[in-house]
């Protein structure tokens, strides 16, 4: 496996993990989906830890004032979009699951 393909897998697993939590998946469901993707990629060693670390370099949600957050809240709810706080929580949960998978599978 080349460094470029490993980088794509790492970033992909990180993005998948965050997205799973943004879509409301539980830790168990997200874990199962991440394991399935890892297996599909040929079970490369070390990518879970690398993906957990890579998440820290992903773009962060834009901070909003309380007033802006309240104004946008109804629109977000209608669109099913995440607030910056929800995005941050999803990122933290994703990182936690990836670290645990890394500890378990290397």
DAWOJO-V943628 format. One record per residue. BURIAL is # if it has 24 or more other C-alpha atoms within 12 Angstrom, else .. D_LAST is the distance of its C-alpha to the last C-alpha in Angstrom with 1 decimal. Layout:
# DAWOJO-V943628
{{BURIAL,D_LAST} {BURIAL,D_LAST}}
This chain:
# DAWOJO-V943628
{{.,16.6} {.,18.5} {.,17.6} {.,19.8} {.,18.1} {.,14.6} {.,16.4} {.,18.0} {#,14.9} {#,13.4} {#,16.9} {#,17.4} {#,14.5} {#,15.7} {#,19.2} {#,18.6} {#,17.1} {#,20.1} {#,22.5} {#,21.5} {#,22.3} {#,25.4} {.,26.6} {.,26.4} {.,23.5} {.,22.4} {#,18.9} {.,18.6} {.,20.0} {#,17.9} {#,14.7} {.,16.2} {#,17.2} {#,13.9} {#,12.3} {.,15.4} {#,15.2} {#,11.7} {.,13.1} {.,16.3} {.,14.7} {.,13.5} {.,9.8} {#,8.9} {.,5.7} {#,5.2} {#,7.9} {#,7.4} {#,7.7} {#,10.3} {#,12.0} {#,12.4} {#,14.0} {#,16.0} {#,17.6} {.,19.4} {.,21.1} {.,22.3} {.,26.1} {.,27.0} {.,29.6} {.,33.2} {.,34.7} {.,37.9} {.,40.9} {.,41.6} {.,44.6} {.,42.7} {.,40.0} {.,42.8} {.,44.5} {.,41.5} {.,40.3} {.,42.6} {.,41.9} {.,38.1} {.,38.7} {.,40.9} {.,38.4} {.,35.4} {.,33.9} {#,31.7} {#,33.0} {#,31.3} {.,30.4} {#,28.9} {#,26.9} {#,25.6} {#,24.6} {#,22.8} {#,20.8} {#,20.0} {#,18.9} {#,16.8} {#,15.0} {#,14.6} {#,13.2} {#,10.6} {#,9.6} {#,9.5} {#,7.5} {#,4.8} {.,5.6} {.,6.0} {.,3.8} {.,0.0}}
